[in-house]
């Protein structure tokens, strides 16, 4: 399936969706779309939305059940919102946690 350029998700809109329900200990650092190898008038079928965030919890609190549940609530709701707007078979959604440097 080829996706016309106007069918590509708006990254600003995805960023707004990502801020809804964002756990207090997270900072959204980037929302971008990665495309396949080339895209003249249409995008190839392979592209993904990459959502980067930082987790500001102390190392000892990361990975606790509370941290995992906060991430799951946020990520699951965000994926559902994105998939509700754009065709599920045309998008991969990736979450990447970035180190605090």
Secondary structure, 3 states (H helix, E strand, C coil): CCEEHHHCCCHHHHHHHHHCCCCCCEEEEEEEEECCCCCCCEECCCCEEEEEEEECCCCCCCCCHHHHHHHHHHHHHHHHHHHHHCCHHHCEEEEEEECCC
